């Protein structure tokens, strides 16, 4: 296959055949040194006698290295395509080659283009992926002004470079040069290089682990107050390793149950607002960085709680005051409003703000037992309520009967005095009333026990007396109550028989009629012209006696020859 110089050959096997790569000068005049390769069978037959052009861009591509992941090959080299000047800086490039000889990345892809010079690459496969290492002068401008270090980069089987800036493998203060690499077990490589130690060139070895850290996924979730939320934690691992989930920080305002990654978050009772917890995962080698699950707990209105109300016992007419208390479990608490149910008795009220219940049962409301419902409502959305009922027993309280005032009376001996005594009872239903006279009542006086009718006809011996009479009314309540009133009856002496005592002629045209009378009584004088006339005629006006006799003047006699008179006592 030689046309011009081929050098720096490298070889790798995919298990059934081989791929040999080298620096090739066939295009030296046009492009400089290129990278070519050729496949060989397991029996040593060359399949690509003219070579496969791996990279033929301008300037030199040299010092190839090659590895196989069992399926494809990765060829890497020192690349000067972007170089210029003396001792130009070089980069590390690579290209994948499939078993059929097809180059996937014609002219290669950049593995490291850091500042300074990168050269003398090495590569090894570990599973499907690769680790590329090289001699690195990024801390200087050339080979001449800085010591070399060993850097590397992981390359996935799909050609993606995971560490474009390079992984630090050996940065000892002295020169570290010309690395070689081999797989050293699961995700582990052994890198050896020439290194200066104690002024002597030594062979230096470093084990390199290329396991990718797993990645825990943060989440933002919504929960509902007082409601558990199922949460499935998620994470990823570049190598698809089985992951172990671990909660590294518990939530502040709730609890977690279950086994990660399948957890249940339960917010604290009545809590709403933000909460969070953190977790990490382990792929069997290293932990991930912590991830945070943020939870926003939305508020749900909780019903208020009304304290139980004690049953009450009260007398009618007394004022009952009951202070009702309620609490709202929401944070912050809602505004509460108190009200009475439709079964509340007339006159009962409640302060809508502080829940103070007030009732003064009236006479008609005792005795009774009232079941009263108190409701408290919050101003949440939707508004929620709580109700409690209590019983108020109203005892009947006996009220004393009331006896109406009895007017004083003046009568004459022999007249019958009848006075209806009036009393009422305020109780509902009204008690039965009984009327009696006090022991100082005059002889002959009586009162009807049931209707209070007072009757008395003073005898002749009781004339010309003043009598103070007390009347008492009593109910049949428990205890029995009463009222008493006194009145005065003046009994005048018996009058002389009622008769006209004189008819006298006065001035012309007048006649004076005189009769015995009872003080305070009213009389009417009547007349007729003939004794046998059928009807009596009234003189105008009436006369009220102011003493034992009364007088009436008839001044209507002009032209009259005679008249007959009589006197009538009016009721």
Steps between C-alpha positions, in 0.01 A plus 500: 500500500800729510512787257690736719591469865243347733586511869372486857269207435240396759272196503190375683270200469123481519521130589474366147731722299736792524532861405845646444544881487811703412642839408509517122703738278345413163338844482791682656521756222134593524379443851797389703500183709161321514349212693420183311385158614445152368297200617646155547316178547568271790712296261711801405345585163514869414157619392594858411826480306505869413393603848195682625539879524409584856600867496659693210448863602779755455806495722624195679300231680739269678555250781175303469363274773213256464259297715189288444190466716430160343280645231666808353840669520606840622811642334656806669798711397702814553357763263665820369220622275472828693873544555755749368854621577788315655414204721134560425243405765302187425161362608354155553249375243333168441272308265289189534541218250247220469596141427415544131769766472266798482629812673210659688666839559688578178807705594420451869340678793671709766571329828711776658591840357618659821758776509854385432609171353336161543680199355597133522147371558407158632156336510335195659144369511311396809167357400344703217683823584857629489754698695746705294817628671776730376803706588381857569683835498202725563688698766749627238533584135741230388694196599785725606358721773288273720492152646247261348203348685277204424136577418217287369143508371218249489350426160164325473433229246288754308802729463396757760783642708410527868803696617584758235714696746685185598524288812805553718687170529857593600614857561811431701739795511744323271460390140237230438524372143395240242208329675378149432166364614331165553166392643533394863159356576149639519518874424860507601815570301871480566697792355880482494736770382859613512548737790784680669540419867800606711677611185463154344269377227254256645200302380196638682162323529156641587171316532210703359132438572266626228168440666251784436330639805129422498265797473205545737209692349347796680122536482238766567171351617162618622322349800168567668471586869438195724528268197788251448694534174666202330845591369725296274861614517694484174867496412727395217839338460716523189599137538145387584617365833234396751440794732434517870288796617565670833314792662768741618276773644147447627215749446442771759120511489408142427612140518619239252399137502570209270827383353687722255453552213130444572410737782186654643519857624242593763483870590468592865141535614342818362832616353508678168792671330843396370693195614789299362734209559822381339625163385797348325573177319794261494597286201700257708810717475426861583215720619332755280471864586187565710176576315212693653133414477302820550138463606241776505215403732185683396253602768171316548240658723449303821171533688501699823454315828228616739549395862224296664238715676379406848125469558355785705232548771348845557195667654265689274575868510870441572771570240705207373847575359703221335839570341555266206854429387621376163836452331605488137782254425610674180831687494441788498163458672187611317257758638215328689136610516246368753127460438194333654293231335136549407402311815622781725225634731365851454722761661816288489802658328869433439788735437619411150860585583573364848225235527340637820144361522240704693139420587252627755201263481167673548201387702354317204825302456495327837477224583664366182796308360656650186758324283717777354749453216810719467687505169846641430604566140841594360573730206701242311428381147272321516362620832478215753305475825467312824186485715427399856166483682421547867184496710376788712242406763296802613342461841164661575547783750175588680408868470284658770147593395418869473192643667357810332460816707161513679343849518370636830119510527236699697155346551205540731398257763263242357636530144665195341858553379615275213862530375657263240856449626737455203826301506718327238782248498800552267593133487435301184291308537344723764467358850163463672425802722314502835358819656462549877429785741726589787392446855416870540218482245169632645232256599282403209761577235587208268701426187458228243807274527508441128400820323578756773152658515481702826152553657402689817177652630585706812255458784344787694765445767772540235375839389719801554822288490824493297621148410849402368455171319794289368455258210752225434548293182718187497611270215551125509859512370802346669560671726159668532527879466249774581420869473291718734325834458292704752218745436276717720120486521332794673147415620275801550207490746166394358331805335160619606232365272536643152219760454429853390512709812385830358368690200531875545389793285793714406516813293229534237518206259715277727442205733769351736485120552686353806559130584713291733800345317812286524826682460651429162184367344348657187133585465260613229179709569196421282155661472154476340214755470220272616509227752348253259742575211667182379857627462742690719710769334866573594616833625822583325821389671574268790594569861785332692453506876776660704332435832196338661260709289487632146322792328368557145348827368231481230506830312271393216163593661413813308129474413464166681209463746620175673763220496556173674866399581696185595874422534683198349840375635719408205715190502 
